[in-house]
Amino acid sequence: MNEAKCDKASRKHTIITVLGIASMMLLMLVNIAGAVQSSNAWVQEGRMLTNSGKYNEAIMAYNKAIEIDPQNYLAWNGRGVVLDELGKFDEAIKAYNKAIEIDPQYFEAWTNKEVDLVNLNKYDEATASYENGIKINPFWEGKGN
């Protein structure tokens, strides 16, 4: 009889432990989803500020998005766009490279990088970036169809 009570208590303890772990995992997933959503909200803020010509504020918005989600390639690309507007072409290229590292199929980062490489008279590298962009999007208007 004592053995039966021990088995029942052990099963109860196991169930409670499993439920606790499952609850923690669910909370972690919700937090991750919330962080991505929050990061994207900062990207949108950065776009609005960029379109308004408020480049310093836009950089801060993109930095916040990156702080929340370092894998947000849209934030890295947006940061590059603002740095380009500020004439900081080398820094912009670094941001585009990070966006490409995260999502090598993100066409806009390749084309943005190409423009800044041309601005720096790095024509061979610009051509390579252009060719990578064309592989991803053969219908790109810059191709000269």
VEXDREN-2710 file (C-alpha; in Angstrom, 1 decimal):
% VEXDREN-2710
k/r/px/py/pz
1/MET/0.0/0.0/0.0
2/ASN/2.9/2.4/0.8
3/GLU/4.4/1.5/-2.6
4/ALA/1.2/2.5/-4.4
5/LYS/1.2/5.9/-2.6
6/CYS/4.8/6.5/-3.5
7/ASP/4.1/5.6/-7.2
8/LYS/1.1/7.9/-7.3
9/ALA/3.1/10.8/-5.6
10/SER/6.0/10.2/-8.1
11/ARG/3.6/10.4/-11.1
12/LYS/2.0/13.5/-9.7
13/HIS/5.4/15.1/-9.2
14/THR/6.4/14.2/-12.8
15/ILE/3.2/15.6/-14.2
16/ILE/3.7/18.9/-12.3
17/THR/7.3/19.1/-13.4
18/VAL/6.4/18.5/-17.1
19/LEU/3.6/21.1/-16.9
20/GLY/5.9/23.6/-15.3
21/ILE/8.5/23.1/-18.1
22/ALA/5.8/23.4/-20.8
23/SER/4.5/26.6/-19.2
24/MET/8.1/28.1/-19.2
25/MET/8.6/27.2/-22.8
26/LEU/5.3/28.8/-23.8
27/LEU/6.2/32.0/-22.0
28/MET/9.6/32.0/-23.8
29/LEU/7.9/31.6/-27.2
30/VAL/5.5/34.4/-26.4
31/ASN/8.4/36.7/-25.4
32/ILE/10.3/35.9/-28.6
33/ALA/7.2/36.6/-30.7
34/GLY/6.7/39.9/-28.8
35/ALA/10.3/40.9/-29.3
36/VAL/10.1/40.3/-33.1
37/GLN/6.9/42.3/-33.3
38/SER/8.5/45.1/-31.2
39/SER/11.6/45.0/-33.4
40/ASN/9.5/45.4/-36.5
41/ALA/7.6/48.3/-34.9
42/TRP/11.0/50.1/-34.5
43/VAL/11.8/49.3/-38.2
44/GLN/8.5/51.0/-39.2
45/GLU/9.4/54.0/-37.0
46/GLY/12.8/54.1/-38.6
47/ARG/11.2/54.2/-42.1
48/MET/8.9/57.0/-41.2
49/LEU/11.7/59.0/-39.7
50/THR/13.9/58.4/-42.7
51/ASN/11.1/59.5/-45.1
52/SER/10.8/62.6/-43.0
53/GLY/14.5/63.4/-43.3
54/LYS/15.1/62.8/-39.5
55/TYR/18.1/60.7/-40.0
56/ASN/19.6/60.8/-36.5
57/GLU/16.3/59.7/-35.0
58/ALA/15.9/57.0/-37.7
59/ILE/19.4/55.6/-36.8
60/MET/18.2/55.4/-33.1
61/ALA/15.0/53.6/-34.2
62/TYR/17.0/51.1/-36.3
63/ASN/19.5/50.6/-33.5
64/LYS/16.6/49.9/-31.1
65/ALA/15.2/47.3/-33.5
66/ILE/18.6/45.7/-33.8
67/GLU/19.0/45.7/-30.0
68/ILE/15.7/43.8/-29.6
69/ASP/16.3/41.4/-32.5
70/PRO/19.9/41.3/-33.9
71/GLN/18.7/39.0/-36.7
72/ASN/16.3/41.6/-38.1
73/TYR/17.7/42.0/-41.6
74/LEU/15.2/44.8/-42.4
75/ALA/16.6/46.8/-39.5
76/TRP/20.2/46.4/-40.7
77/ASN/19.2/47.4/-44.3
78/GLY/17.3/50.4/-43.0
79/ARG/20.2/51.4/-40.9
80/GLY/22.4/51.2/-44.1
81/VAL/19.9/53.4/-46.0
82/VAL/20.1/56.1/-43.4
83/LEU/23.9/55.9/-43.2
84/ASP/24.0/56.3/-47.0
85/GLU/21.8/59.4/-46.7
86/LEU/24.4/60.8/-44.2
87/GLY/27.2/60.1/-46.7
88/LYS/28.7/57.4/-44.4
89/PHE/29.1/54.8/-47.3
90/ASP/31.6/52.5/-45.5
91/GLU/29.3/52.2/-42.5
92/ALA/26.3/51.7/-44.8
93/ILE/28.0/48.8/-46.6
94/LYS/28.7/47.2/-43.2
95/ALA/25.0/47.4/-42.4
96/TYR/24.1/45.9/-45.8
97/ASN/26.6/43.1/-45.3
98/LYS/25.0/42.2/-42.0
99/ALA/21.5/42.2/-43.7
100/ILE/22.9/39.9/-46.4
101/GLU/24.6/37.7/-43.8
102/ILE/21.2/37.2/-42.1
103/ASP/19.2/36.8/-45.4
104/PRO/21.4/36.3/-48.5
105/GLN/18.2/36.4/-50.6
106/TYR/17.3/39.9/-49.5
107/PHE/17.6/41.6/-52.9
108/GLU/17.4/45.2/-51.6
109/ALA/20.5/44.9/-49.5
110/TRP/22.5/43.7/-52.5
111/THR/21.4/46.7/-54.6
112/ASN/21.9/49.2/-51.8
113/LYS/25.3/47.8/-51.3
114/GLU/26.1/48.2/-55.0
115/VAL/25.1/51.9/-55.0
116/ASP/27.4/52.7/-52.1
117/LEU/30.3/50.7/-53.6
118/VAL/30.0/52.8/-56.7
119/ASN/29.9/55.9/-54.5
120/LEU/33.3/54.7/-53.1
121/ASN/34.6/54.0/-56.7
122/LYS/34.8/50.3/-55.9
123/TYR/33.5/49.2/-59.3
124/ASP/34.6/45.6/-59.3
125/GLU/32.9/45.0/-55.9
126/ALA/29.9/46.9/-57.1
127/THR/29.6/44.7/-60.2
128/ALA/29.8/41.6/-58.0
129/SER/27.0/43.0/-55.8
130/TYR/25.0/43.8/-58.8
131/GLU/25.4/40.3/-60.2
132/ASN/24.3/38.8/-56.9
133/GLY/21.2/41.0/-57.0
134/ILE/20.4/39.9/-60.6
135/LYS/20.7/36.3/-59.6
136/ILE/18.0/36.9/-56.9
137/ASN/15.8/39.2/-59.0
138/PRO/16.4/38.8/-62.7
139/PHE/13.6/41.3/-63.4
140/TRP/15.3/44.1/-61.5
141/GLU/14.8/47.4/-63.4
142/GLY/18.4/48.3/-63.0
143/LYS/19.3/45.4/-65.2
144/GLY/18.4/47.3/-68.3
145/ASN/15.8/44.8/-69.7
END
